[in-house]
Amino acid sequence: MRAVAKAAQVRPARSRRIGEVMTADYFASESFVNEIYGGGCDTPRMDTEDSVDRHIARWSGKVPFDVPTEGVITRIQLLAKHVKYGKERALAETGLQEFEFETMHRLAGRGAPWRAPSAELAAELLLSPAGMTGRLDTLEKSGLVRRVRAEGDRRRVDVELTDEGHRRWIDAMRWRGIAEAEMVEPLDDGERAALSALLKRMLLHVEAK
């Protein structure tokens, strides 16, 4: 099985003092992820111990934390990193840049003919009119989108995916699917459903706040 990204063994932290309280900001930081991964993506240990187990063992007795909570949250963080690597690989396989994919994704989500007003698309992507124009210029030169005058309002410019743009988007989504399938491969259907339900409970809890 090809891994989306390979976990590395833990490298001892160089700047953390024994007994220093680890805050939520620290666990969300890039330095924490680098500490877990050891600054690289080497071959993982082939046993039942993962990088989070080693992280917890190294910090046990040095700082107060709840072990089950630490295990859950830290694994979610690292799995999110693997999702990110999978998305990056999907783009690399299709030769798309992230801004190209995100623009095409917004259009494809509307269904055939994969079209949206330029101003509406800019608002969704949080782009200025000038920024949207520059992005569309690039996509149009690549043959991925076209700009057309809106029916019934010739002043409005709509953007739509070309057939080639839709094909490239489908290809990127296929590669994303491969990466996601690899991540959940160790789980059977029942385990996937159970995990999804547990994560949904967590998400509903934090979204309700």
C-alpha positions in Angstrom: 0.0 0.0 0.0 1.3 3.4 -0.9 1.1 5.8 2.1 -0.1 9.3 1.7 2.8 10.4 3.9 5.0 8.3 6.1 5.3 9.0 9.8 8.8 9.3 11.4 10.0 8.3 14.8 10.0 11.0 17.4 13.1 13.2 17.8 13.7 14.5 21.3 12.6 18.0 21.8 15.6 20.4 22.2 14.0 23.5 23.7 11.3 22.2 26.0 12.0 22.3 29.8 10.9 19.4 32.0 7.7 20.4 33.7 6.9 23.2 31.3 3.1 23.4 30.7 2.2 22.5 27.1 -0.6 24.8 25.9 -3.2 24.3 23.3 -1.3 26.8 21.1 1.8 24.5 21.3 -0.2 21.4 20.3 -1.6 23.3 17.3 1.8 24.6 16.2 4.1 23.5 13.4 6.9 22.8 15.9 4.7 20.2 17.7 4.0 18.4 14.4 7.7 18.5 13.6 8.4 17.1 17.0 6.1 14.2 16.4 7.3 13.5 12.9 11.0 14.1 13.8 11.3 16.7 11.0 10.9 14.3 8.2 8.9 11.4 6.7 11.0 8.3 7.2 9.8 4.7 7.3 7.5 4.1 10.3 8.1 1.5 13.0 6.2 -1.7 12.0 4.7 -2.6 15.4 1.6 -1.6 17.3 3.2 1.6 18.8 2.7 4.8 16.8 4.3 8.2 17.0 1.7 9.5 19.5 2.3 6.6 21.9 6.0 7.5 21.9 5.1 11.2 22.3 2.9 10.4 25.3 5.5 8.1 26.9 8.2 10.8 26.6 6.1 13.4 28.3 4.5 11.2 31.0 5.4 12.4 34.5 6.9 15.6 33.1 3.7 17.6 32.6 0.1 17.0 33.6 -2.2 15.9 30.9 -5.1 13.4 30.3 -3.6 10.5 28.3 -6.8 9.4 26.5 -7.6 13.0 25.5 -4.0 13.6 24.4 -4.1 10.5 22.3 -7.4 11.4 20.6 -6.5 15.0 19.8 -3.0 14.4 18.7 -4.0 11.6 16.4 -6.6 13.8 14.9 -4.0 16.5 14.3 -1.6 14.1 12.6 -4.3 12.5 10.5 -5.3 16.0 9.3 -1.6 16.4 8.2 -2.0 13.2 6.2 -5.2 14.5 4.6 -3.2 17.6 3.6 -0.5 15.5 2.1 -3.1 13.5 0.1 -4.5 16.7 -1.3 -1.1 17.9 -2.3 -0.4 14.6 -4.0 -3.6 14.8 -5.9 -2.7 18.2 -7.3 0.8 16.9 -8.2 -0.6 14.0 -10.1 -2.9 16.2 -12.2 -0.5 19.2 -12.6 -2.9 21.6 -11.0 -2.0 24.4 -8.6 -4.1 24.8 -5.5 -5.7 28.0 -6.6 -6.7 26.4 -9.9 -8.3 23.4 -8.2 -10.2 25.5 -5.6 -11.7 27.7 -8.4 -12.6 24.7 -10.5 -14.0 23.0 -7.4 -16.4 25.9 -6.7 -17.7 25.7 -10.3 -18.0 22.0 -10.5 -20.0 22.0 -7.2 -22.8 23.8 -9.0 -23.5 21.0 -11.4 -23.7 21.2 -15.2 -23.0 23.6 -16.9 -20.5 24.3 -14.0 -21.1 28.0 -14.2 -21.2 30.9 -11.7 -21.2 34.7 -11.9 -17.7 36.1 -11.6 -18.5 38.4 -8.7 -20.2 35.6 -6.8 -17.2 33.3 -7.4 -14.8 36.1 -6.2 -16.8 36.5 -3.0 -16.7 32.8 -2.2 -13.0 32.7 -2.8 -12.4 35.9 -0.8 -10.8 37.6 -3.8 -10.9 41.2 -4.9 -12.2 41.9 -8.4 -8.6 42.4 -9.6 -7.5 39.2 -7.9 -10.4 37.3 -9.5 -9.5 38.7 -12.9 -5.9 37.7 -12.7 -6.9 34.2 -11.6 -9.4 33.8 -14.4 -6.8 35.0 -16.9 -4.5 32.2 -15.9 -7.2 29.5 -15.9 -8.6 30.7 -19.3 -5.2 30.7 -20.9 -4.8 27.1 -19.7 -8.1 26.2 -21.3 -9.7 25.2 -17.9 -12.5 27.9 -17.8 -14.2 30.3 -20.1 -15.9 33.7 -19.5 -19.3 34.2 -21.1 -21.9 37.0 -21.0 -24.8 36.1 -18.8 -28.1 35.4 -20.5 -30.6 38.1 -19.8 -27.9 40.5 -18.4 -25.1 41.3 -20.9 -23.4 43.4 -18.2 -22.7 40.3 -16.1 -19.8 38.0 -16.7 -20.2 34.3 -15.9 -17.4 31.8 -15.5 -17.8 28.2 -16.5 -15.6 25.1 -16.6 -14.6 23.9 -20.0 -14.8 20.1 -20.8 -11.0 20.0 -20.2 -11.4 21.8 -16.9 -14.0 19.4 -15.8 -11.9 16.4 -16.8 -8.9 17.7 -14.9 -11.1 18.4 -11.8 -12.5 14.8 -12.0 -9.0 13.5 -12.2 -7.9 15.4 -9.1 -10.9 14.2 -7.2 -10.1 10.6 -8.2 -6.6 11.0 -6.8 -8.0 12.5 -3.6 -10.3 9.5 -3.3 -7.3 7.2 -3.6 -5.5 9.0 -0.8 -8.5 8.9 1.5 -9.2 5.2 0.8 -5.6 4.4 1.7 -6.0 6.2 5.1 -9.1 4.2 6.1 -8.0 0.9 4.6 -7.2 -0.7 8.0 -10.8 -0.3 9.1 -13.7 -2.5 8.0 -17.1 -1.0 7.2 -18.4 -1.2 10.7 -15.4 0.4 12.2 -15.5 3.2 9.7 -19.2 3.9 10.5 -18.4 3.8 14.2 -15.5 6.2 13.9 -17.5 8.5 11.7 -20.3 8.6 14.3 -17.9 9.4 17.2 -16.2 12.1 15.2 -19.6 13.5 14.3 -20.5 13.7 18.0 -17.3 15.6 18.7 -17.9 18.0 15.8 -21.5 18.7 16.8 -20.3 19.5 20.3 -17.7 22.1 19.2 -19.9 23.5 16.5 -22.7 24.1 19.0 -20.4 26.4 21.1 
